Amino acid sequence: MNLIQFFDSNGGRAVASVNDGVARMVNGATSVYELANAALNNNGGLAALIEAQGLGETVDRDVILAEGRMLSPIDHPDPAHLYVTGTGLTHLGSAATRDAMHKSNGTKTADNLTDSMKMFRMGLEGGKPADGIKGVQPEWFYKGNGYTVVNPGHPIPSPGFALDAGEEPEIAGIYVIDRNGQPRRLGFALANEFSDHVTERVNYLYLAHSKLRACSFGPELRVGDLPRHIEGMSRIYRDGQVLWEKPFLSGEDNMSHTIANLEYHHFKYDLFRTPGDIHVHCFGTATLSFADGISTQPNDVFEIEEKQFGSALRNPIRVDQERPVIVGNLY
């Protein structure tokens, strides 16, 4: 079962359940977050709650997307209480691109590896512990909060000071923190973890800066476990034509870490276990158009799709003008 959130034809919020490609309204539901909290209060699962509430009329996802009415598959009434974070160097093919971006000068030897390659090797050796959790900790980054999330189909803004506007096709885990401060996983979604790879390439210590960008995820929330093998397609369109496309792999069969290990090293911090918060945690990628020499332009369109996640995630690029920042005294 997948879930979508959207504005109905009257402008009101609605939720639909997608089964076998058919989307039907969830009776009485206006928010996936509210459904999740109701499921927690009832001590039952999200799927069981939806079954109990029942399904109504059929809706057309393509029309909703075309009319710009699709919402991210989960949001928070206070966007500051939605965290967007992620991990890198988690996929079996992810080291080569990063290593090339951050390579040391001169010939590398076994003792002269980039920090990226060292981190990748740590994951290969300790990212999949026998018990599935508490293995080596991955690279981690903060991306933003709910104010940085762009709805599917809407333009992703790139700031005027950015040096690049590049896609990152990923899978994101979606979590709600329960009243006891424990993370509860709702499922997974496609994500475009939009980044500035030119800034990152200047110096790997600029990684944190390069990640402070908008992002998008969805359109659908896949409720349940993550498939072990995910094989999707990432594309960039320019003037209606495919400029670049490449498959991307994910799922634990294609990763150097278990999902449980990545989750543990995120949620081990008390800060990320505040009751009521939402977490959208991106698990990394090995596929970037930037690695193939692509430089995007305004109005290019990103497309990320994988049939197990329903509708494709599409967003055009918008470049914003840099706003002046004036720091004034208040004393």
N, C-alpha and C positions, 0 to 999 in steps of 0.2 A: 504493500500500500504506500502510495505517495500522497503528500498533502500540498495544496497551494493556498495562498491568500491573495485576495484581489478585491477591487471595488466592483460592486455589482452595477447593473445598468442604471440604478437610481442613485449611485454615489455612496452607498453604504458598504461597510466592510463585510466580507464573507469568506468562508473556508470551504474548500471542496476536497473530497477524497478521490484519488485517481486509481482505478483498478482496471487492468487490461486495456489501458489507453482511454478509458471512459471516465470523465470527471463528473461527480455528482455532489451537490451541495450537502454539507453536514448540517443537519437541522439545529437551529439555535446557536450556531457558532459564528463568531465574528473575529476570532483571534486564535492562532495556534498556541500562543503563550497562555491564554486563558484556558484552553483545552488541557494543556500540560499541567497547569496548576490544579485544575479540577481532577485530573487523573491522580495527581499526588494526594489530594485531599481524600479521594475515594480509595486510596491504597490499591489502585489498579493500574493497568497499563493504558496507554494512549489509544491503542487499537480497540481495546475492550470498551472504552468510554465512547468512542465514535460509533461502534456497533450498537451500543445501548441508545444513543441519541437518534440514530437512524439517518438515512440519506434521502435527499429530496430530488429536485429537478436536475437534469443534465445541463452542463455548461460547456462551452467551446473554448478550450485553452488557447487555440490559435487566434481566435477573435479577441480574447482578453489581452493577449500579448500585442496584437496589432493595434489595438486601441489604447495601449499604454496604461492599462488598468491593473496589471500584475504587480503584486507586492513581493518583497523578499519573503521566503517561506516561514520566517519567524521574525518578530520584532518586539521591542519592549516599549511600554507606555512612556518611559523615561529613557531616551536613547543613550544617556550616559551610563546606564546599567546594562548595556550590551558590550561585551569585549570582543574585539577581533584580534586574534593572535595567530602565530604559526611556528612551524619548525622547518628547518632546511637540511639538505644533505641526507635525506631520509630514504631516497629511492636508489635502486641499484645502478641507474644510469645518471645520477645527478652530479657525480663528482667531476666528470670531465669538463663540463661547461664552466663550473665554478672555478676549477683549478686553472683553466686557461685565463680566466678573468683576473685571478689573484696570484699567478705564477711568480716564483722567485726569479731573480736575475741569475743567469748562468745555468750550468747543468745541474739537474737535480739528482741526488743520490738517495739511498735509503734513509739517510740522516738529514737530508735537505728537502723536506716536503713542505708545501704550503700548509698553512693552518687549516685550510679547507680540506685538503687531502688527509691530513691527520684526523680531523673530525670525522670524515667519511669512513676512514679505516676503523676508528673507534666504534662506529655504528656497526660495521660489518662484523667486528669481533665481539661486541657486547650489546647490540641493540635488540637481540632476540633471546633473552634469558629463558631458561628452562621453564620457569613459572609464568613467563609472558610479561612480567612487570618488573620494575626496579632494576632494569639493566642500565647501561651507560646513558647519561643524559644527552639529548640532542642539542644542536644549535636551536635557539629560541629567539623570537622577536615579538614585539608589540606593534600592532598595525594601526589601531584606532578604536573608536567606539561606534555606537549606532549612528552617530552623525556622519560617519564616513561611508556608510553603506548606501549603495545606489541600487534602486529597484531594477529588476530584469527589464531589458529593453530601453532603459534610459541612459543618457550619456554619462560616461565616467569622466569626471573632470581631472585634468592634469594641471598642476599649478604653473604659473608663468615662469617660475624660477627652475622648473624641472629641466633636466638634460635629456630625458628619455621618457617615453610612455609605452611600457611594454606589458604584455599579458603574462600571466602565469596560470596555466590550467591545472587546477588542483581539486582534491576532495576535502571538504570541511566537515568536521564533526560538530553536531549541534547539541548543546547541553543546557539544562536548567538546574540551578542549585536549589535543593529542597530546603525545608524549614530547619533541618538538622545540619545544614551546611555541607551536604554531600552532593556531588555532581550526579545528575541523572541524564543519561544519553537518550535523546529522542530519535536520532538517526543521522543521516549524512546527506550532503548536497554538493552539487557542482559549485566550484568557486573560481572566480577570476581574481587572484591575489596580485592585483595591478602594482607594478613596481618601476623604479627608475634604475635601470641596470647600468647606465653610463655613470651615474653618480657612484654606484656601488663599485664600479671598476676602478675609479680613481684611487680608492684605498678600501680594503675590506672593513676597516673600522667605520666606514660610511654606510655600512649595511643598515644600521638603525635609521639613518636619514632616508635611505632609498625606500624603506618600507612604509614611511608615514605618508601614505597616499590613500585615495578612495579605493573601494573594491565593490564587487557584486557577487552574490551567490544565489543559487536556485536555478530555475524558477520553482523546482519541486524539492520537497523534503522527503527523502526515502526513509520511511520508518522501519527500523530493524537493524540487523547486522550489516556490516560492510562486506560486499562480495570479495573473495580472496583475489580474484583477477578482474581488473577493470581495464578496458581498452577503448579509449575514446578518441576523438579527433578535435584538434585545435586549428582554427582557421582565422585568417584576416582577409576581409574584403575591402577593396578600394574601387570606388566608382561602380559598385555592383558586381565586380569580378573578383575571383579568388586571387589574392596577391601571394598568399603563403598558406600551406596547410601541412600538418604533420600529426601522426598519431601520438597519443600519450598513454602511458601505462601507470596504473596505481593498484591498490590492494596489497595485502601483506605478501602475496607471492612475488611481488615486484619491489618490495621494500627491504631496507636493511634494519628496520625497527618494527616491533609489533605496535599495533594501535594502543594496546594496553600500556606499553612502556611510555609512549608519547603522552598519553593521558595522565599517567602517574606523575611525570616530571612537570606537567603544567599545573595540575590540581594539588600538588604537594604544598603549594604556597597558600597560606591562610587567606591572603588577599583575593584569591580566585575562588573562594568558597563562601561568599557572602550570600545568604538566603535571598532568593528572588532574582538573582542576576542571570543573564543569558551569556553563554560563551559560544563563539563561532571560531573553531580552531582549525586552521589550515595545515594539511599534512605534508606539503611539499610537492615538487614536480621535478621531472628530468627533461622537460621539453620547453624550449623558449625560442621564439622567432628571433630574438636578439642574437642568439648563438649562430644563426644562419645569416647574420648581417642585415636583418630587416630593421629599418627605422620607420616608425609609424608616423602618420600625419593626422591632423584634425579631420574628423568625419570618417576615418577608417572604422570598420566594424569588427569587433572581436566576436567569435562564435566558438563555444565549447559545448560539445555534445557527447553523450554516452547513453546508449539505449536503456540501460538499467536505471537511469535517473530521469527518464521521461523527456520533457521538452528541453530543447537546447537553450543555453544561456547566451544571450546576445546583448552587446552594448557598444554603441559608437563612442568615439573619443571626442572630448571637448577640451580645448586648451583655454584656461582662465587667465585673465590678466592678473599680474602680481599686485596685491594690495599693499599700500604703504603701511608700515608698522611704526607707530609712534609710542614709545614708552614714556608715560608721564609720571610725575611724582604725585604721591598722595600722602603727604606728611607735613 
